[in-house]
Amino acid sequence: MLMILVLAMISLAGCDLVRGSSEVVGTTSNSHPPQTPWESLVFILPLHLSRLGSMCATHSMYFCLDKLWTEPLHVVDVDTAQAQHPEDSWFNQVFNVEYEESSREGDLASEFQRLVSSGGAFRDYNIISKRMYREQECCDSQNKDYVQYGFRNRLMSPSEYLRRLTDFSETADSSTERHLNYIEARYNPHLCLNIILSVGFGPDRLRREHFPGDMQNAPYALRLQPFAEMILFSFEKPGDELTFQWFKHNVVCSEKAWICDDGSQSRELRGRLARNEQPFGNYHRT
C-alpha cells in the first residue's frame, strides 16, 4: 500500500542511511523480462530542485513531458530508413535527395517542429522549452531530442516519434509493457527522503540517477500537486507501486483528464499525424 506522508508530521531525527554516489547509481533489473531494447518515456516534475523542474513549474503544477529517451540501434543509411517507413512518403523523399547529413537533420527537425507546434500539441502535453527565459516557446530542445533519440538512435520519422512521445496508453504500441525504468531524485536530509525529480517508463532495466551526496536506501517521495502530499515508494523496488498506470491516473490525468477519458492521444493530434503525407522543408543537393 502506498504511504502518504504529511509534511508537518515528519520527524527530523537523524537518518540511518547509506550515502550514495554522485554518479548514476548503476542499473537494477526488473522482474519483467525485456521485450525490446531500453527506452523510456520521461516526465519532469515541477519542483524547484533542478533547472528543468523550475522551468516545468512555469507551465504546470503537475508534470511536463520531456522526451522519449532511446539507445542507438541502427547506423543510419538510406536503404534501412526507407525500408523501415515504406508508407511515409515525406520521410522517404528526404532520403531520396542527396545532401549533407546536417541539412537532412535540419529538415527533419523543422518537420518535427511543424507537427508539434501546429495545433498546440506542445501545450496539450506540457512539452516545455528547456531554454531559460524562453519558457513559452517551442521547440528547439525538442527538435534536438527528436534528432538524437528518434532519428539517429531509431530511424523514426518526425510523425512516428511524436506519435510515440504522446502515446500514453499503458502498453507501448500495444505490445511492450511499460514499467518504471528511470528515476532521478535528490536527497532531502531534513525529511530523510529521496525527492523524485523525474521518472520514465518503458521496457528493460531500471536506471537510477542521484545527485552528489544522496542516500541510496532512503525511500523515494513523489509530491502530488497542488496538495503537497508526499507519496512514498520503496527504494529497493520503487516500480512495484510506482507504475505507469498509477502515474498516469494520479499525476497526468489530474491535469489532463481527457488523456484518461479519451485514450492516449487527442483526436486532433491523431488526425494531424494521420494526414502527415505532404513534404515539408527545402531540400538542398550537395
Secondary structure as UniProt FT lines:
FT   STRAND          3..5
FT   HELIX           7..9
FT   STRAND          24..28
FT   STRAND          39..44
FT   TURN            48..49
FT   HELIX           51..57
FT   TURN            58..59
FT   STRAND          64..70
FT   HELIX           78..84
FT   TURN            86..87
FT   HELIX           89..96
FT   HELIX           101..117
FT   TURN            118..120
FT   HELIX           121..124
FT   TURN            125..126
FT   TURN            132..133
FT   TURN            135..136
FT   HELIX           140..145
FT   HELIX           146..152
FT   HELIX           153..154
FT   HELIX           158..165
FT   STRAND          171..172
FT   TURN            173..175
FT   STRAND          176..177
FT   STRAND          179..188
FT   TURN            189..192
FT   STRAND          193..202
FT   STRAND          206..210
FT   TURN            212..213
FT   TURN            216..217
FT   STRAND          220..224
FT   TURN            225..228
FT   STRAND          229..233
FT   HELIX           238..240
FT   HELIX           244..247
FT   HELIX           248..252
FT   HELIX           253..255
FT   HELIX           257..261
FT   HELIX           267..274
//
